[in-house]
Structure formats: structure tokens, C-alpha cells
Amino acid sequence: MRYFKRLAGCVALCAAPVGVMAHPDVEEFADVDFVEAPAVVDCTLTDGTAASCYEFTVTYLPEGLEIGPFCPATLDEVGGIWDWTGEEAGVYRVDRAFLELLDSLGYTFFQEDGTVNVITAGGAPDGVTHSCMALGEDASVTMTMLLPVEPVMAVAPSDLGTVAKVGVATDGVPIFADAPSIQERNNMPALDVCGGHIDPGGWYHWHATATDIETVFDAADVDADCGLAQDPTALFAYAFDGFAIYGSQDADGTVPRDLDACGGHIGDTVTGETVYHYHAGETFPNLPTCLVGLQAEGNFSTTASGGIGAAGGPSAGGMPPGFEEAAATLGIRAEELFAAVEASGGRDADMADVADMLSIDEARLRAALRAQP
């Protein structure tokens, strides 16, 4: 059922200072089929202050949203896209030309007969170093998210590193920051042509502003066509601090040149308001690089048994116990460690596989994890 239309009006939000703040407009989510009726609930912001938040629950994938392709089965097929950050960096279609380029750089994703190494669950096949990841869906999974009713500017912006939580699109799809690189994990969690893929927990999420991704394709000369309507001035999402994310252009069709370090500014929007909001970039990943506002603690959770937001996985409260300390011991980021563990099966991860993904000695990896409580 479509519940947000029941929350019409300002809901005590209209007191936000004009020209600076704007609350999430719940009516923008009117076409989302929610699992549970959105509600205004008590929440705690990341600075410890009490606040009110919109809480809503969505399914693993919006009804009618077509996703894929991700990984090609052979070199003669064409998959999704990937943002390659090594030599000859750029956005590429995952096809023969790109996979052969990676092969020439020492990253081999295919067999002699042209079969592409594809992971659909768990870790890489025996004897395979590099694989393209196309994980399976789990239709039983739901995700619950929180957005501050009244956005509050933080003392300092919070950086959005690899797989950090960014926000939620107006179709209910969660948005996360840049996916882990091949250099970090050996594997390639391929994105479809709209910039999304399936999490190890079985649910779909974006790694790009999907409704303006073709601006990126045009700039990178990539032959790809996202099936979603493209509009560089349109509202795409709300960040988890409550501020809106628009495409790469202002309401008048010009490209804003006064953006701050996070990709936001105070300016006119297509709603007629002059408020703080973020813009998509013209290069991939075309998302904010940091958030200027406070987020709600526990702002993303899921019923999935693994992956981001699952019990014991990363949440607003942080990584699983000991992951931060183990990662520091290993000289890597906690997000990299968690992503590798999840890609190899989560709680049933093969430590040899995880060590291989991270290019870390297995004995050293096990020792770092064992040292934590």
C-alpha cells in the first residue's frame, strides 16, 4: 500500500529556516509500496541529541524495477558497468574489451575458453583469483530506514567512504557510496547500467544517482542506457541527514558551480524552494562525498542474515565487534574487511578466501581477528 500520502502537510516541519534547511518531503515517496506504514518516531542523532525521524520499511526490490545485467557469462556477452580506478581508469561496460584490458594489467576474470568467472554466492571458485560478482536476490528481505524530520547541520561533515550509507531514493531503494575496488578485493561487484547491484544480504541498492547516470555515460563516452527516466534537474533521493539529492543541474538547467566539498549548496530547486541540497556529479560515482547534517543512529537495518545492516553487520553503530581493531592491526579499512568477509559467506566465510581478496597473509588475518573480544 502507498502510505506516505496519509502524511500530507508539513507535520510541524515548516518552522525550518527558509533559505537554509528543508525537511524531507514525504509526498515524494508516494509511489513506493511500503511494507509498513511510515511513521514519525523518536530517534537519537549521531551527536546524542533527541529528535524525531520518519521510519519506513521497504522490500528487497521495488515492484516493477528491472535490474541487471551485471556479469556477462562469456566474453561474447555484455554485462553492466564498472568504475575502474587503476591504470587507464574510467567507467567501462563489463564486456570483452574491458575484461581483456584488465587481463593485460594482471587481473584475469575469464578462462581460456572465454567463460567469465562469476560468483553468485559465497567465495570465489577454487583456483580462481579474480571473479565478477552477481549475487542472488532474497525476496523475503526487508529494510527499515530513518530520516530526520528536521535536518540539523553537523559541526563538521562526515566522510562517505567505501560502501558507506548515503541515503534512500524516492523509489525506496537504499543508496551507498562507492563499491570496493578490484584492487582492494580482487573481485568485481559489477553494477548494472543504472548503477546498482545486489548486496550479499540479497537486496538491491544504488551506487549512483540513477536518474542522472547518463550524464556520466556521456562524459565518459560509455555506450549504456539506463531504463529509468533521466532528468538532471529532478529530485533523486534524500540523504540520511535529511537533505535532498538532485541531479547534476540546477532547476534552471545550468550546472551549479558553487558546490561545497560534499557536493551541496543553498539554491533554487524544482519545488520552488531555495534551500540546502546536494547535487549529483558529472563523473562516477555521481553521489555526495560527505554529509553535512547529523544522521539518526541505527538509520539502516535489514532482516537479511548477512550484508550491510544485518544483525552483527555494519550499522549506524559501527562494524561488528572487533572489526575496527582488527582492520587497524592489518593496516586496512574496516569496511574493506567487512566487505571481504561478507563476499565470502559472512559468518561462514572462508578465511583463506578473505585473505586472498585482501592480499593479506591468512595467518596474519586470523591472528588479528582472534585478538579481538
Secondary structure in CASP SS format (residue, H / E / C, confidence):
PFRMAT SS
TARGET T0000
AUTHOR 0000-0000-0000
METHOD secondary structure of the structure
MODEL  1
M C 1.00
R C 1.00
Y C 1.00
F H 1.00
K H 1.00
R H 1.00
L H 1.00
A C 1.00
G C 1.00
C C 1.00
V C 1.00
A C 1.00
L C 1.00
C C 1.00
A C 1.00
A C 1.00
P C 1.00
V C 1.00
G C 1.00
V C 1.00
M C 1.00
A C 1.00
H C 1.00
P C 1.00
D C 1.00
V H 1.00
E H 1.00
E H 1.00
F H 1.00
A C 1.00
D C 1.00
V C 1.00
D C 1.00
F C 1.00
V C 1.00
E E 1.00
A E 1.00
P E 1.00
A E 1.00
V E 1.00
V E 1.00
D E 1.00
C E 1.00
T E 1.00
L E 1.00
T C 1.00
D C 1.00
G C 1.00
T C 1.00
A E 1.00
A E 1.00
S E 1.00
C E 1.00
Y E 1.00
E E 1.00
F E 1.00
T E 1.00
V E 1.00
T E 1.00
Y C 1.00
L C 1.00
P C 1.00
E C 1.00
G C 1.00
L C 1.00
E C 1.00
I C 1.00
G C 1.00
P C 1.00
F C 1.00
C C 1.00
P C 1.00
A C 1.00
T E 1.00
L C 1.00
D C 1.00
E C 1.00
V C 1.00
G C 1.00
G C 1.00
I E 1.00
W E 1.00
D E 1.00
W E 1.00
T C 1.00
G C 1.00
E C 1.00
E C 1.00
A C 1.00
G E 1.00
V E 1.00
Y E 1.00
R E 1.00
V C 1.00
D C 1.00
R H 1.00
A H 1.00
F H 1.00
L H 1.00
E H 1.00
L H 1.00
L H 1.00
D H 1.00
S H 1.00
L C 1.00
G C 1.00
Y C 1.00
T C 1.00
F C 1.00
F E 1.00
Q C 1.00
E C 1.00
D C 1.00
G C 1.00
T E 1.00
V E 1.00
N C 1.00
V E 1.00
I E 1.00
T C 1.00
A C 1.00
G C 1.00
G C 1.00
A C 1.00
P C 1.00
D C 1.00
G C 1.00
V C 1.00
T C 1.00
H C 1.00
S C 1.00
C E 1.00
M E 1.00
A C 1.00
L C 1.00
G C 1.00
E C 1.00
D C 1.00
A C 1.00
S C 1.00
V C 1.00
T E 1.00
M E 1.00
T E 1.00
M E 1.00
L E 1.00
L E 1.00
P E 1.00
V C 1.00
E C 1.00
P C 1.00
V C 1.00
M E 1.00
A E 1.00
V E 1.00
A E 1.00
P E 1.00
S E 1.00
D E 1.00
L C 1.00
G C 1.00
T C 1.00
V C 1.00
A C 1.00
K E 1.00
V E 1.00
G E 1.00
V E 1.00
A E 1.00
T C 1.00
D C 1.00
G C 1.00
V C 1.00
P E 1.00
I E 1.00
F E 1.00
A C 1.00
D C 1.00
A C 1.00
P C 1.00
S C 1.00
I H 1.00
Q H 1.00
E H 1.00
R H 1.00
N C 1.00
N C 1.00
M E 1.00
P C 1.00
A C 1.00
L E 1.00
D C 1.00
V C 1.00
C C 1.00
G C 1.00
G E 1.00
H E 1.00
I E 1.00
D C 1.00
P C 1.00
G C 1.00
G C 1.00
W C 1.00
Y E 1.00
H E 1.00
W E 1.00
H C 1.00
A C 1.00
T C 1.00
A H 1.00
T H 1.00
D H 1.00
I H 1.00
E H 1.00
T H 1.00
V H 1.00
F H 1.00
D H 1.00
A H 1.00
A H 1.00
D C 1.00
V C 1.00
D C 1.00
A C 1.00
D C 1.00
C C 1.00
G C 1.00
L C 1.00
A C 1.00
Q C 1.00
D C 1.00
P C 1.00
T C 1.00
A C 1.00
L E 1.00
F E 1.00
A E 1.00
Y E 1.00
A E 1.00
F C 1.00
D C 1.00
G C 1.00
F C 1.00
A E 1.00
I E 1.00
Y E 1.00
G C 1.00
S C 1.00
Q C 1.00
D C 1.00
A C 1.00
D C 1.00
G C 1.00
T C 1.00
V C 1.00
P C 1.00
R C 1.00
D C 1.00
L C 1.00
D C 1.00
A C 1.00
C C 1.00
G C 1.00
G E 1.00
H E 1.00
I E 1.00
G E 1.00
D E 1.00
T C 1.00
V C 1.00
T C 1.00
G C 1.00
E C 1.00
T E 1.00
V E 1.00
Y E 1.00
H E 1.00
Y E 1.00
H E 1.00
A C 1.00
G C 1.00
E C 1.00
T C 1.00
F C 1.00
P C 1.00
N C 1.00
L C 1.00
P C 1.00
T C 1.00
C E 1.00
L E 1.00
V E 1.00
G E 1.00
L C 1.00
Q C 1.00
A E 1.00
E C 1.00
G C 1.00
N C 1.00
F E 1.00
S E 1.00
T E 1.00
T C 1.00
A C 1.00
S C 1.00
G C 1.00
G C 1.00
I C 1.00
G C 1.00
A C 1.00
A C 1.00
G C 1.00
G C 1.00
P C 1.00
S E 1.00
A C 1.00
G C 1.00
G E 1.00
M C 1.00
P C 1.00
P C 1.00
G C 1.00
F H 1.00
E H 1.00
E H 1.00
A H 1.00
A H 1.00
A H 1.00
T H 1.00
L H 1.00
G C 1.00
I C 1.00
R C 1.00
A H 1.00
E H 1.00
E H 1.00
L H 1.00
F H 1.00
A H 1.00
A H 1.00
V H 1.00
E H 1.00
A H 1.00
S C 1.00
G C 1.00
G H 1.00
R H 1.00
D H 1.00
A C 1.00
D C 1.00
M H 1.00
A H 1.00
D H 1.00
V H 1.00
A H 1.00
D H 1.00
M H 1.00
L H 1.00
S C 1.00
I C 1.00
D C 1.00
E H 1.00
A H 1.00
R H 1.00
L H 1.00
R H 1.00
A H 1.00
A H 1.00
L H 1.00
R H 1.00
A C 1.00
Q C 1.00
P C 1.00
END
